[in-house]
Amino acid sequence: MTNSVSAIDPLSELFATICDRRDNPKEGSYTCKLLAGGDNKILKKIGEEAAEVVMACKDDDADSIAGEVADLMYHTLVAISHHGVDIKDVYKKLEERRQ
């Protein structure tokens, strides 16, 4: 397993884009549609994506696992943005738990 992609940079960049869509909505944006739907829409998608991660893992399909985890991470970032939680706070919690 290689570690050639920085885990922090792509997530931070994606989070910044999500926050920008929250603060400056763009017509037709999927992110804006999720945010406009509030918790009901966002949390439903998180549940769906979590189930898809489970099934991809059950099927032991590496490409599907990566895709479904990416979807789950995206929808989770939408949720934290919707609730005003900064990704830096998530990173801080992860760092605290690592020690």
mmCIF file as gemmi writes it, N, C-alpha and C atoms, coordinates in Angstrom:
data_model
loop_
_atom_site.group_PDB
_atom_site.id
_atom_site.type_symbol
_atom_site.label_atom_id
_atom_site.label_alt_id
_atom_site.label_comp_id
_atom_site.label_asym_id
_atom_site.label_entity_id
_atom_site.label_seq_id
_atom_site.pdbx_PDB_ins_code
_atom_site.Cartn_x
_atom_site.Cartn_y
_atom_site.Cartn_z
_atom_site.occupancy
_atom_site.B_iso_or_equiv
_atom_site.pdbx_formal_charge
_atom_site.auth_seq_id
_atom_site.auth_asym_id
_atom_site.pdbx_PDB_model_num
ATOM 1 N N . MET Axp A 1 ? 0.851 -1.177 0 1 0 ? 1 A 1
ATOM 2 C CA . MET Axp A 1 ? 0 0 0 1 0 ? 1 A 1
ATOM 3 C C . MET Axp A 1 ? 0.893 1.234 0 1 0 ? 1 A 1
ATOM 4 N N . THR Axp A 2 ? 0.657 2.14 -0.949 1 0 ? 2 A 1
ATOM 5 C CA . THR Axp A 2 ? 1.451 3.358 -1.02 1 0 ? 2 A 1
ATOM 6 C C . THR Axp A 2 ? 0.703 4.495 -0.353 1 0 ? 2 A 1
ATOM 7 N N . ASN Axp A 3 ? 1.455 5.48 0.034 1 0 ? 3 A 1
ATOM 8 C CA . ASN Axp A 3 ? 0.876 6.648 0.687 1 0 ? 3 A 1
ATOM 9 C C . ASN Axp A 3 ? 1.301 7.894 -0.074 1 0 ? 3 A 1
ATOM 10 N N . SER Axp A 4 ? 1.036 7.916 -1.39 1 0 ? 4 A 1
ATOM 11 C CA . SER Axp A 4 ? 1.524 8.994 -2.222 1 0 ? 4 A 1
ATOM 12 C C . SER Axp A 4 ? 0.616 10.218 -2.239 1 0 ? 4 A 1
ATOM 13 N N . VAL Axp A 5 ? -0.598 10.108 -1.729 1 0 ? 5 A 1
ATOM 14 C CA . VAL Axp A 5 ? -1.524 11.228 -1.709 1 0 ? 5 A 1
ATOM 15 C C . VAL Axp A 5 ? -1.66 11.726 -0.277 1 0 ? 5 A 1
ATOM 16 N N . SER Axp A 6 ? -1.504 13.021 -0.089 1 0 ? 6 A 1
ATOM 17 C CA . SER Axp A 6 ? -1.682 13.608 1.235 1 0 ? 6 A 1
ATOM 18 C C . SER Axp A 6 ? -3.161 13.544 1.602 1 0 ? 6 A 1
ATOM 19 N N . ALA Axp A 7 ? -3.468 12.959 2.743 1 0 ? 7 A 1
ATOM 20 C CA . ALA Axp A 7 ? -4.856 12.814 3.17 1 0 ? 7 A 1
ATOM 21 C C . ALA Axp A 7 ? -5.462 14.149 3.592 1 0 ? 7 A 1
ATOM 22 N N . ILE Axp A 8 ? -4.643 15.057 4.056 1 0 ? 8 A 1
ATOM 23 C CA . ILE Axp A 8 ? -5.165 16.313 4.573 1 0 ? 8 A 1
ATOM 24 C C . ILE Axp A 8 ? -5.505 17.286 3.453 1 0 ? 8 A 1
ATOM 25 N N . ASP Axp A 9 ? -4.636 17.468 2.508 1 0 ? 9 A 1
ATOM 26 C CA . ASP Axp A 9 ? -4.848 18.479 1.481 1 0 ? 9 A 1
ATOM 27 C C . ASP Axp A 9 ? -6.127 18.275 0.669 1 0 ? 9 A 1
ATOM 28 N N . PRO Axp A 10 ? -6.397 17.101 0.133 1 0 ? 10 A 1
ATOM 29 C CA . PRO Axp A 10 ? -7.633 16.949 -0.653 1 0 ? 10 A 1
ATOM 30 C C . PRO Axp A 10 ? -8.889 17.16 0.189 1 0 ? 10 A 1
ATOM 31 N N . LEU Axp A 11 ? -8.911 16.703 1.42 1 0 ? 11 A 1
ATOM 32 C CA . LEU Axp A 11 ? -10.081 16.9 2.264 1 0 ? 11 A 1
ATOM 33 C C . LEU Axp A 11 ? -10.263 18.37 2.617 1 0 ? 11 A 1
ATOM 34 N N . SER Axp A 12 ? -9.18 19.05 2.934 1 0 ? 12 A 1
ATOM 35 C CA . SER Axp A 12 ? -9.274 20.475 3.254 1 0 ? 12 A 1
ATOM 36 C C . SER Axp A 12 ? -9.736 21.274 2.045 1 0 ? 12 A 1
ATOM 37 N N . GLU Axp A 13 ? -9.23 20.932 0.887 1 0 ? 13 A 1
ATOM 38 C CA . GLU Axp A 13 ? -9.648 21.62 -0.341 1 0 ? 13 A 1
ATOM 39 C C . GLU Axp A 13 ? -11.12 21.364 -0.632 1 0 ? 13 A 1
ATOM 40 N N . LEU Axp A 14 ? -11.553 20.122 -0.494 1 0 ? 14 A 1
ATOM 41 C CA . LEU Axp A 14 ? -12.958 19.79 -0.71 1 0 ? 14 A 1
ATOM 42 C C . LEU Axp A 14 ? -13.839 20.519 0.297 1 0 ? 14 A 1
ATOM 43 N N . PHE Axp A 15 ? -13.419 20.542 1.554 1 0 ? 15 A 1
ATOM 44 C CA . PHE Axp A 15 ? -14.18 21.232 2.586 1 0 ? 15 A 1
ATOM 45 C C . PHE Axp A 15 ? -14.301 22.722 2.26 1 0 ? 15 A 1
ATOM 46 N N . ALA Axp A 16 ? -13.224 23.329 1.793 1 0 ? 16 A 1
ATOM 47 C CA . ALA Axp A 16 ? -13.254 24.749 1.43 1 0 ? 16 A 1
ATOM 48 C C . ALA Axp A 16 ? -14.258 24.989 0.299 1 0 ? 16 A 1
ATOM 49 N N . THR Axp A 17 ? -14.314 24.085 -0.661 1 0 ? 17 A 1
ATOM 50 C CA . THR Axp A 17 ? -15.272 24.206 -1.759 1 0 ? 17 A 1
ATOM 51 C C . THR Axp A 17 ? -16.697 24.08 -1.241 1 0 ? 17 A 1
ATOM 52 N N . ILE Axp A 18 ? -16.926 23.117 -0.35 1 0 ? 18 A 1
ATOM 53 C CA . ILE Axp A 18 ? -18.262 22.922 0.238 1 0 ? 18 A 1
ATOM 54 C C . ILE Axp A 18 ? -18.689 24.184 0.999 1 0 ? 18 A 1
ATOM 55 N N . CYS Axp A 19 ? -17.789 24.739 1.792 1 0 ? 19 A 1
ATOM 56 C CA . CYS Axp A 19 ? -18.107 25.964 2.546 1 0 ? 19 A 1
ATOM 57 C C . CYS Axp A 19 ? -18.379 27.132 1.604 1 0 ? 19 A 1
ATOM 58 N N . ASP Axp A 20 ? -17.647 27.191 0.501 1 0 ? 20 A 1
ATOM 59 C CA . ASP Axp A 20 ? -17.885 28.242 -0.487 1 0 ? 20 A 1
ATOM 60 C C . ASP Axp A 20 ? -19.277 28.099 -1.097 1 0 ? 20 A 1
ATOM 61 N N . ARG Axp A 21 ? -19.678 26.863 -1.384 1 0 ? 21 A 1
ATOM 62 C CA . ARG Axp A 21 ? -21.032 26.634 -1.926 1 0 ? 21 A 1
ATOM 63 C C . ARG Axp A 21 ? -22.092 27.003 -0.888 1 0 ? 21 A 1
ATOM 64 N N . ARG Axp A 22 ? -21.791 26.738 0.376 1 0 ? 22 A 1
ATOM 65 C CA . ARG Axp A 22 ? -22.714 27.097 1.455 1 0 ? 22 A 1
ATOM 66 C C . ARG Axp A 22 ? -22.88 28.614 1.519 1 0 ? 22 A 1
ATOM 67 N N . ASP Axp A 23 ? -21.762 29.325 1.426 1 0 ? 23 A 1
ATOM 68 C CA . ASP Axp A 23 ? -21.77 30.78 1.584 1 0 ? 23 A 1
ATOM 69 C C . ASP Axp A 23 ? -22.114 31.522 0.297 1 0 ? 23 A 1
ATOM 70 N N . ASN Axp A 24 ? -21.862 30.898 -0.85 1 0 ? 24 A 1
ATOM 71 C CA . ASN Axp A 24 ? -22.113 31.499 -2.163 1 0 ? 24 A 1
ATOM 72 C C . ASN Axp A 24 ? -22.781 30.465 -3.059 1 0 ? 24 A 1
ATOM 73 N N . PRO Axp A 25 ? -24.054 30.194 -2.806 1 0 ? 25 A 1
ATOM 74 C CA . PRO Axp A 25 ? -24.741 29.126 -3.561 1 0 ? 25 A 1
ATOM 75 C C . PRO Axp A 25 ? -24.663 29.323 -5.073 1 0 ? 25 A 1
ATOM 76 N N . LYS Axp A 26 ? -24.511 28.192 -5.762 1 0 ? 26 A 1
ATOM 77 C CA . LYS Axp A 26 ? -24.482 28.195 -7.231 1 0 ? 26 A 1
ATOM 78 C C . LYS Axp A 26 ? -25.636 27.329 -7.712 1 0 ? 26 A 1
ATOM 79 N N . GLU Axp A 27 ? -26.422 27.888 -8.598 1 0 ? 27 A 1
ATOM 80 C CA . GLU Axp A 27 ? -27.567 27.162 -9.121 1 0 ? 27 A 1
ATOM 81 C C . GLU Axp A 27 ? -27.114 25.869 -9.801 1 0 ? 27 A 1
ATOM 82 N N . GLY Axp A 28 ? -27.814 24.795 -9.492 1 0 ? 28 A 1
ATOM 83 C CA . GLY Axp A 28 ? -27.514 23.502 -10.094 1 0 ? 28 A 1
ATOM 84 C C . GLY Axp A 28 ? -26.459 22.696 -9.359 1 0 ? 28 A 1
ATOM 85 N N . SER Axp A 29 ? -25.847 23.266 -8.327 1 0 ? 29 A 1
ATOM 86 C CA . SER Axp A 29 ? -24.807 22.576 -7.575 1 0 ? 29 A 1
ATOM 87 C C . SER Axp A 29 ? -25.426 21.499 -6.682 1 0 ? 29 A 1
ATOM 88 N N . TYR Axp A 30 ? -24.892 20.28 -6.766 1 0 ? 30 A 1
ATOM 89 C CA . TYR Axp A 30 ? -25.365 19.191 -5.911 1 0 ? 30 A 1
ATOM 90 C C . TYR Axp A 30 ? -25.151 19.532 -4.445 1 0 ? 30 A 1
ATOM 91 N N . THR Axp A 31 ? -24.013 20.115 -4.128 1 0 ? 31 A 1
ATOM 92 C CA . THR Axp A 31 ? -23.718 20.508 -2.751 1 0 ? 31 A 1
ATOM 93 C C . THR Axp A 31 ? -24.767 21.495 -2.248 1 0 ? 31 A 1
ATOM 94 N N . CYS Axp A 32 ? -25.135 22.462 -3.079 1 0 ? 32 A 1
ATOM 95 C CA . CYS Axp A 32 ? -26.138 23.444 -2.679 1 0 ? 32 A 1
ATOM 96 C C . CYS Axp A 32 ? -27.495 22.791 -2.469 1 0 ? 32 A 1
ATOM 97 N N . LYS Axp A 33 ? -27.828 21.807 -3.293 1 0 ? 33 A 1
ATOM 98 C CA . LYS Axp A 33 ? -29.095 21.083 -3.118 1 0 ? 33 A 1
ATOM 99 C C . LYS Axp A 33 ? -29.106 20.338 -1.792 1 0 ? 33 A 1
ATOM 100 N N . LEU Axp A 34 ? -27.986 19.703 -1.456 1 0 ? 34 A 1
ATOM 101 C CA . LEU Axp A 34 ? -27.893 19.018 -0.162 1 0 ? 34 A 1
ATOM 102 C C . LEU Axp A 34 ? -28.056 20 0.988 1 0 ? 34 A 1
ATOM 103 N N . LEU Axp A 35 ? -27.32 21.089 0.939 1 0 ? 35 A 1
ATOM 104 C CA . LEU Axp A 35 ? -27.371 22.078 2.009 1 0 ? 35 A 1
ATOM 105 C C . LEU Axp A 35 ? -28.766 22.681 2.144 1 0 ? 35 A 1
ATOM 106 N N . ALA Axp A 36 ? -29.425 22.918 1.027 1 0 ? 36 A 1
ATOM 107 C CA . ALA Axp A 36 ? -30.784 23.474 1.058 1 0 ? 36 A 1
ATOM 108 C C . ALA Axp A 36 ? -31.766 22.478 1.677 1 0 ? 36 A 1
ATOM 109 N N . GLY Axp A 37 ? -31.485 21.193 1.537 1 0 ? 37 A 1
ATOM 110 C CA . GLY Axp A 37 ? -32.351 20.164 2.105 1 0 ? 37 A 1
ATOM 111 C C . GLY Axp A 37 ? -32.156 19.971 3.594 1 0 ? 37 A 1
ATOM 112 N N . GLY Axp A 38 ? -31.107 20.568 4.135 1 0 ? 38 A 1
ATOM 113 C CA . GLY Axp A 38 ? -30.847 20.498 5.567 1 0 ? 38 A 1
ATOM 114 C C . GLY Axp A 38 ? -30.519 19.099 6.053 1 0 ? 38 A 1
ATOM 115 N N . ASP Axp A 39 ? -30.671 18.925 7.355 1 0 ? 39 A 1
ATOM 116 C CA . ASP Axp A 39 ? -30.306 17.653 7.984 1 0 ? 39 A 1
ATOM 117 C C . ASP Axp A 39 ? -31.015 16.458 7.353 1 0 ? 39 A 1
ATOM 118 N N . ASN Axp A 40 ? -32.292 16.587 7.055 1 0 ? 40 A 1
ATOM 119 C CA . ASN Axp A 40 ? -33.006 15.434 6.497 1 0 ? 40 A 1
ATOM 120 C C . ASN Axp A 40 ? -32.328 14.892 5.251 1 0 ? 40 A 1
ATOM 121 N N . LYS Axp A 41 ? -31.989 15.765 4.329 1 0 ? 41 A 1
ATOM 122 C CA . LYS Axp A 41 ? -31.364 15.332 3.073 1 0 ? 41 A 1
ATOM 123 C C . LYS Axp A 41 ? -29.917 14.882 3.292 1 0 ? 41 A 1
ATOM 124 N N . ILE Axp A 42 ? -29.173 15.673 4.046 1 0 ? 42 A 1
ATOM 125 C CA . ILE Axp A 42 ? -27.755 15.379 4.263 1 0 ? 42 A 1
ATOM 126 C C . ILE Axp A 42 ? -27.578 14.072 5.038 1 0 ? 42 A 1
ATOM 127 N N . LEU Axp A 43 ? -28.302 13.929 6.134 1 0 ? 43 A 1
ATOM 128 C CA . LEU Axp A 43 ? -28.124 12.748 6.982 1 0 ? 43 A 1
ATOM 129 C C . LEU Axp A 43 ? -28.633 11.484 6.307 1 0 ? 43 A 1
ATOM 130 N N . LYS Axp A 44 ? -29.663 11.609 5.49 1 0 ? 44 A 1
ATOM 131 C CA . LYS Axp A 44 ? -30.142 10.456 4.718 1 0 ? 44 A 1
ATOM 132 C C . LYS Axp A 44 ? -29.034 9.967 3.785 1 0 ? 44 A 1
ATOM 133 N N . LYS Axp A 45 ? -28.348 10.906 3.138 1 0 ? 45 A 1
ATOM 134 C CA . LYS Axp A 45 ? -27.254 10.529 2.234 1 0 ? 45 A 1
ATOM 135 C C . LYS Axp A 45 ? -26.099 9.883 3.006 1 0 ? 45 A 1
ATOM 136 N N . ILE Axp A 46 ? -25.793 10.378 4.188 1 0 ? 46 A 1
ATOM 137 C CA . ILE Axp A 46 ? -24.733 9.764 4.987 1 0 ? 46 A 1
ATOM 138 C C . ILE Axp A 46 ? -25.092 8.319 5.301 1 0 ? 46 A 1
ATOM 139 N N . GLY Axp A 47 ? -26.329 8.085 5.699 1 0 ? 47 A 1
ATOM 140 C CA . GLY Axp A 47 ? -26.78 6.72 5.985 1 0 ? 47 A 1
ATOM 141 C C . GLY Axp A 47 ? -26.672 5.817 4.77 1 0 ? 47 A 1
ATOM 142 N N . GLU Axp A 48 ? -27.103 6.315 3.619 1 0 ? 48 A 1
ATOM 143 C CA . GLU Axp A 48 ? -27.028 5.531 2.382 1 0 ? 48 A 1
ATOM 144 C C . GLU Axp A 48 ? -25.578 5.205 2.04 1 0 ? 48 A 1
ATOM 145 N N . GLU Axp A 49 ? -24.723 6.214 2.127 1 0 ? 49 A 1
ATOM 146 C CA . GLU Axp A 49 ? -23.315 6.008 1.769 1 0 ? 49 A 1
ATOM 147 C C . GLU Axp A 49 ? -22.627 5.067 2.751 1 0 ? 49 A 1
ATOM 148 N N . ALA Axp A 50 ? -22.953 5.162 4.027 1 0 ? 50 A 1
ATOM 149 C CA . ALA Axp A 50 ? -22.369 4.251 5.014 1 0 ? 50 A 1
ATOM 150 C C . ALA Axp A 50 ? -22.741 2.803 4.695 1 0 ? 50 A 1
ATOM 151 N N . ALA Axp A 51 ? -23.999 2.582 4.326 1 0 ? 51 A 1
ATOM 152 C CA . ALA Axp A 51 ? -24.433 1.231 3.954 1 0 ? 51 A 1
ATOM 153 C C . ALA Axp A 51 ? -23.691 0.747 2.711 1 0 ? 51 A 1
ATOM 154 N N . GLU Axp A 52 ? -23.441 1.65 1.769 1 0 ? 52 A 1
ATOM 155 C CA . GLU Axp A 52 ? -22.713 1.273 0.558 1 0 ? 52 A 1
ATOM 156 C C . GLU Axp A 52 ? -21.252 0.935 0.864 1 0 ? 52 A 1
ATOM 157 N N . VAL Axp A 53 ? -20.655 1.626 1.84 1 0 ? 53 A 1
ATOM 158 C CA . VAL Axp A 53 ? -19.294 1.287 2.27 1 0 ? 53 A 1
ATOM 159 C C . VAL Axp A 53 ? -19.288 -0.128 2.843 1 0 ? 53 A 1
ATOM 160 N N . VAL Axp A 54 ? -20.255 -0.429 3.68 1 0 ? 54 A 1
ATOM 161 C CA . VAL Axp A 54 ? -20.349 -1.757 4.292 1 0 ? 54 A 1
ATOM 162 C C . VAL Axp A 54 ? -20.451 -2.833 3.205 1 0 ? 54 A 1
ATOM 163 N N . MET Axp A 55 ? -21.311 -2.607 2.225 1 0 ? 55 A 1
ATOM 164 C CA . MET Axp A 55 ? -21.5 -3.609 1.177 1 0 ? 55 A 1
ATOM 165 C C . MET Axp A 55 ? -20.255 -3.759 0.306 1 0 ? 55 A 1
ATOM 166 N N . ALA Axp A 56 ? -19.583 -2.656 0.008 1 0 ? 56 A 1
ATOM 167 C CA . ALA Axp A 56 ? -18.352 -2.729 -0.782 1 0 ? 56 A 1
ATOM 168 C C . ALA Axp A 56 ? -17.282 -3.51 -0.024 1 0 ? 56 A 1
ATOM 169 N N . CYS Axp A 57 ? -17.191 -3.284 1.283 1 0 ? 57 A 1
ATOM 170 C CA . CYS Axp A 57 ? -16.231 -4.039 2.096 1 0 ? 57 A 1
ATOM 171 C C . CYS Axp A 57 ? -16.609 -5.515 2.135 1 0 ? 57 A 1
ATOM 172 N N . LYS Axp A 58 ? -17.89 -5.786 2.284 1 0 ? 58 A 1
ATOM 173 C CA . LYS Axp A 58 ? -18.362 -7.163 2.3 1 0 ? 58 A 1
ATOM 174 C C . LYS Axp A 58 ? -17.989 -7.875 1.002 1 0 ? 58 A 1
ATOM 175 N N . ASP Axp A 59 ? -18.079 -7.154 -0.113 1 0 ? 59 A 1
ATOM 176 C CA . ASP Axp A 59 ? -17.748 -7.723 -1.425 1 0 ? 59 A 1
ATOM 177 C C . ASP Axp A 59 ? -16.249 -7.734 -1.693 1 0 ? 59 A 1
ATOM 178 N N . ASP Axp A 60 ? -15.466 -7.124 -0.797 1 0 ? 60 A 1
ATOM 179 C CA . ASP Axp A 60 ? -14.009 -7.066 -0.915 1 0 ? 60 A 1
ATOM 180 C C . ASP Axp A 60 ? -13.577 -6.488 -2.26 1 0 ? 60 A 1
ATOM 181 N N . ASP Axp A 61 ? -14.253 -5.404 -2.649 1 0 ? 61 A 1
ATOM 182 C CA . ASP Axp A 61 ? -13.987 -4.741 -3.93 1 0 ? 61 A 1
ATOM 183 C C . ASP Axp A 61 ? -13.262 -3.43 -3.653 1 0 ? 61 A 1
ATOM 184 N N . ALA Axp A 62 ? -11.95 -3.443 -3.812 1 0 ? 62 A 1
ATOM 185 C CA . ALA Axp A 62 ? -11.11 -2.305 -3.426 1 0 ? 62 A 1
ATOM 186 C C . ALA Axp A 62 ? -11.525 -1.009 -4.124 1 0 ? 62 A 1
ATOM 187 N N . ASP Axp A 63 ? -11.816 -1.061 -5.418 1 0 ? 63 A 1
ATOM 188 C CA . ASP Axp A 63 ? -12.197 0.143 -6.147 1 0 ? 63 A 1
ATOM 189 C C . ASP Axp A 63 ? -13.524 0.681 -5.629 1 0 ? 63 A 1
ATOM 190 N N . SER Axp A 64 ? -14.471 -0.21 -5.388 1 0 ? 64 A 1
ATOM 191 C CA . SER Axp A 64 ? -15.769 0.195 -4.837 1 0 ? 64 A 1
ATOM 192 C C . SER Axp A 64 ? -15.617 0.753 -3.43 1 0 ? 64 A 1
ATOM 193 N N . ILE Axp A 65 ? -14.774 0.129 -2.631 1 0 ? 65 A 1
ATOM 194 C CA . ILE Axp A 65 ? -14.54 0.616 -1.271 1 0 ? 65 A 1
ATOM 195 C C . ILE Axp A 65 ? -14.018 2.047 -1.327 1 0 ? 65 A 1
ATOM 196 N N . ALA Axp A 66 ? -13.014 2.281 -2.152 1 0 ? 66 A 1
ATOM 197 C CA . ALA Axp A 66 ? -12.436 3.631 -2.26 1 0 ? 66 A 1
ATOM 198 C C . ALA Axp A 66 ? -13.495 4.639 -2.712 1 0 ? 66 A 1
ATOM 199 N N . GLY Axp A 67 ? -14.289 4.282 -3.693 1 0 ? 67 A 1
ATOM 200 C CA . GLY Axp A 67 ? -15.319 5.189 -4.192 1 0 ? 67 A 1
ATOM 201 C C . GLY Axp A 67 ? -16.394 5.479 -3.17 1 0 ? 67 A 1
ATOM 202 N N . GLU Axp A 68 ? -16.839 4.442 -2.483 1 0 ? 68 A 1
ATOM 203 C CA . GLU Axp A 68 ? -17.901 4.63 -1.492 1 0 ? 68 A 1
ATOM 204 C C . GLU Axp A 68 ? -17.404 5.392 -0.269 1 0 ? 68 A 1
ATOM 205 N N . VAL Axp A 69 ? -16.163 5.145 0.151 1 0 ? 69 A 1
ATOM 206 C CA . VAL Axp A 69 ? -15.603 5.913 1.269 1 0 ? 69 A 1
ATOM 207 C C . VAL Axp A 69 ? -15.454 7.381 0.861 1 0 ? 69 A 1
ATOM 208 N N . ALA Axp A 70 ? -15.047 7.631 -0.38 1 0 ? 70 A 1
ATOM 209 C CA . ALA Axp A 70 ? -14.956 9.014 -0.862 1 0 ? 70 A 1
ATOM 210 C C . ALA Axp A 70 ? -16.328 9.684 -0.803 1 0 ? 70 A 1
ATOM 211 N N . ASP Axp A 71 ? -17.376 8.973 -1.223 1 0 ? 71 A 1
ATOM 212 C CA . ASP Axp A 71 ? -18.74 9.516 -1.151 1 0 ? 71 A 1
ATOM 213 C C . ASP Axp A 71 ? -19.145 9.799 0.292 1 0 ? 71 A 1
ATOM 214 N N . LEU Axp A 72 ? -18.83 8.868 1.186 1 0 ? 72 A 1
ATOM 215 C CA . LEU Axp A 72 ? -19.175 9.04 2.597 1 0 ? 72 A 1
ATOM 216 C C . LEU Axp A 72 ? -18.435 10.238 3.19 1 0 ? 72 A 1
ATOM 217 N N . MET Axp A 73 ? -17.173 10.379 2.853 1 0 ? 73 A 1
ATOM 218 C CA . MET Axp A 73 ? -16.391 11.509 3.362 1 0 ? 73 A 1
ATOM 219 C C . MET Axp A 73 ? -16.962 12.827 2.854 1 0 ? 73 A 1
ATOM 220 N N . TYR Axp A 74 ? -17.305 12.87 1.568 1 0 ? 74 A 1
ATOM 221 C CA . TYR Axp A 74 ? -17.89 14.084 0.996 1 0 ? 74 A 1
ATOM 222 C C . TYR Axp A 74 ? -19.166 14.471 1.737 1 0 ? 74 A 1
ATOM 223 N N . HIS Axp A 75 ? -20.082 13.523 1.897 1 0 ? 75 A 1
ATOM 224 C CA . HIS Axp A 75 ? -21.348 13.834 2.549 1 0 ? 75 A 1
ATOM 225 C C . HIS Axp A 75 ? -21.155 14.209 4.024 1 0 ? 75 A 1
ATOM 226 N N . THR Axp A 76 ? -20.166 13.614 4.663 1 0 ? 76 A 1
ATOM 227 C CA . THR Axp A 76 ? -19.857 13.971 6.047 1 0 ? 76 A 1
ATOM 228 C C . THR Axp A 76 ? -19.312 15.398 6.118 1 0 ? 76 A 1
ATOM 229 N N . LEU Axp A 77 ? -18.492 15.78 5.154 1 0 ? 77 A 1
ATOM 230 C CA . LEU Axp A 77 ? -17.99 17.153 5.112 1 0 ? 77 A 1
ATOM 231 C C . LEU Axp A 77 ? -19.127 18.144 4.885 1 0 ? 77 A 1
ATOM 232 N N . VAL Axp A 78 ? -20.103 17.77 4.063 1 0 ? 78 A 1
ATOM 233 C CA . VAL Axp A 78 ? -21.274 18.631 3.874 1 0 ? 78 A 1
ATOM 234 C C . VAL Axp A 78 ? -21.992 18.806 5.212 1 0 ? 78 A 1
ATOM 235 N N . ALA Axp A 79 ? -22.138 17.716 5.959 1 0 ? 79 A 1
ATOM 236 C CA . ALA Axp A 79 ? -22.834 17.779 7.253 1 0 ? 79 A 1
ATOM 237 C C . ALA Axp A 79 ? -22.107 18.682 8.236 1 0 ? 79 A 1
ATOM 238 N N . ILE Axp A 80 ? -20.794 18.549 8.331 1 0 ? 80 A 1
ATOM 239 C CA . ILE Axp A 80 ? -20.093 19.38 9.312 1 0 ? 80 A 1
ATOM 240 C C . ILE Axp A 80 ? -20.113 20.85 8.891 1 0 ? 80 A 1
ATOM 241 N N . SER Axp A 81 ? -20.04 21.094 7.589 1 0 ? 81 A 1
ATOM 242 C CA . SER Axp A 81 ? -20.148 22.469 7.103 1 0 ? 81 A 1
ATOM 243 C C . SER Axp A 81 ? -21.516 23.044 7.446 1 0 ? 81 A 1
ATOM 244 N N . HIS Axp A 82 ? -22.547 22.256 7.24 1 0 ? 82 A 1
ATOM 245 C CA . HIS Axp A 82 ? -23.924 22.681 7.537 1 0 ? 82 A 1
ATOM 246 C C . HIS Axp A 82 ? -24.078 23.046 9.011 1 0 ? 82 A 1
ATOM 247 N N . HIS Axp A 83 ? -23.351 22.348 9.874 1 0 ? 83 A 1
ATOM 248 C CA . HIS Axp A 83 ? -23.451 22.59 11.311 1 0 ? 83 A 1
ATOM 249 C C . HIS Axp A 83 ? -22.383 23.544 11.84 1 0 ? 83 A 1
ATOM 250 N N . GLY Axp A 84 ? -21.608 24.141 10.947 1 0 ? 84 A 1
ATOM 251 C CA . GLY Axp A 84 ? -20.624 25.132 11.359 1 0 ? 84 A 1
ATOM 252 C C . GLY Axp A 84 ? -19.41 24.573 12.064 1 0 ? 84 A 1
ATOM 253 N N . VAL Axp A 85 ? -19.119 23.305 11.83 1 0 ? 85 A 1
ATOM 254 C CA . VAL Axp A 85 ? -17.935 22.681 12.41 1 0 ? 85 A 1
ATOM 255 C C . VAL Axp A 85 ? -16.811 22.764 11.381 1 0 ? 85 A 1
ATOM 256 N N . ASP Axp A 86 ? -15.668 23.255 11.796 1 0 ? 86 A 1
ATOM 257 C CA . ASP Axp A 86 ? -14.529 23.377 10.88 1 0 ? 86 A 1
ATOM 258 C C . ASP Axp A 86 ? -13.774 22.058 10.812 1 0 ? 86 A 1
ATOM 259 N N . ILE Axp A 87 ? -13.284 21.741 9.644 1 0 ? 87 A 1
ATOM 260 C CA . ILE Axp A 87 ? -12.519 20.502 9.477 1 0 ? 87 A 1
ATOM 261 C C . ILE Axp A 87 ? -11.278 20.498 10.374 1 0 ? 87 A 1
ATOM 262 N N . LYS Axp A 88 ? -10.748 21.667 10.676 1 0 ? 88 A 1
ATOM 263 C CA . LYS Axp A 88 ? -9.584 21.746 11.574 1 0 ? 88 A 1
ATOM 264 C C . LYS Axp A 88 ? -9.927 21.19 12.955 1 0 ? 88 A 1
ATOM 265 N N . ASP Axp A 89 ? -11.178 21.36 13.378 1 0 ? 89 A 1
ATOM 266 C CA . ASP Axp A 89 ? -11.606 20.802 14.669 1 0 ? 89 A 1
ATOM 267 C C . ASP Axp A 89 ? -11.624 19.28 14.62 1 0 ? 89 A 1
ATOM 268 N N . VAL Axp A 90 ? -11.992 18.732 13.471 1 0 ? 90 A 1
ATOM 269 C CA . VAL Axp A 90 ? -11.969 17.276 13.292 1 0 ? 90 A 1
ATOM 270 C C . VAL Axp A 90 ? -10.533 16.781 13.332 1 0 ? 90 A 1
ATOM 271 N N . TYR Axp A 91 ? -9.631 17.48 12.626 1 0 ? 91 A 1
ATOM 272 C CA . TYR Axp A 91 ? -8.222 17.1 12.636 1 0 ? 91 A 1
ATOM 273 C C . TYR Axp A 91 ? -7.652 17.163 14.054 1 0 ? 91 A 1
ATOM 274 N N . LYS Axp A 92 ? -8.066 18.19 14.811 1 0 ? 92 A 1
ATOM 275 C CA . LYS Axp A 92 ? -7.59 18.338 16.194 1 0 ? 92 A 1
ATOM 276 C C . LYS Axp A 92 ? -8.03 17.14 17.035 1 0 ? 92 A 1
ATOM 277 N N . LYS Axp A 93 ? -9.279 16.721 16.884 1 0 ? 93 A 1
ATOM 278 C CA . LYS Axp A 93 ? -9.779 15.554 17.632 1 0 ? 93 A 1
ATOM 279 C C . LYS Axp A 93 ? -9.001 14.299 17.255 1 0 ? 93 A 1
ATOM 280 N N . LEU Axp A 94 ? -8.736 14.134 15.97 1 0 ? 94 A 1
ATOM 281 C CA . LEU Axp A 94 ? -7.974 12.958 15.528 1 0 ? 94 A 1
ATOM 282 C C . LEU Axp A 94 ? -6.568 12.979 16.122 1 0 ? 94 A 1
ATOM 283 N N . GLU Axp A 95 ? -5.951 14.156 16.136 1 0 ? 95 A 1
ATOM 284 C CA . GLU Axp A 95 ? -4.607 14.284 16.707 1 0 ? 95 A 1
ATOM 285 C C . GLU Axp A 95 ? -4.619 13.962 18.2 1 0 ? 95 A 1
ATOM 286 N N . GLU Axp A 96 ? -5.639 14.459 18.915 1 0 ? 96 A 1
ATOM 287 C CA . GLU Axp A 96 ? -5.745 14.17 20.35 1 0 ? 96 A 1
ATOM 288 C C . GLU Axp A 96 ? -5.879 12.666 20.598 1 0 ? 96 A 1
ATOM 289 N N . ARG Axp A 97 ? -6.618 12.004 19.762 1 0 ? 97 A 1
ATOM 290 C CA . ARG Axp A 97 ? -6.844 10.557 19.942 1 0 ? 97 A 1
ATOM 291 C C . ARG Axp A 97 ? -5.615 9.73 19.566 1 0 ? 97 A 1
ATOM 292 N N . ARG Axp A 98 ? -4.784 10.283 18.725 1 0 ? 98 A 1
ATOM 293 C CA . ARG Axp A 98 ? -3.57 9.577 18.312 1 0 ? 98 A 1
ATOM 294 C C . ARG Axp A 98 ? -2.552 9.543 19.437 1 0 ? 98 A 1
ATOM 295 N N . GLN Axp A 99 ? -2.599 10.528 20.3 1 0 ? 99 A 1
ATOM 296 C CA . GLN Axp A 99 ? -1.584 10.644 21.365 1 0 ? 99 A 1
ATOM 297 C C . GLN Axp A 99 ? -1.933 9.844 22.531 1 0 ? 99 A 1
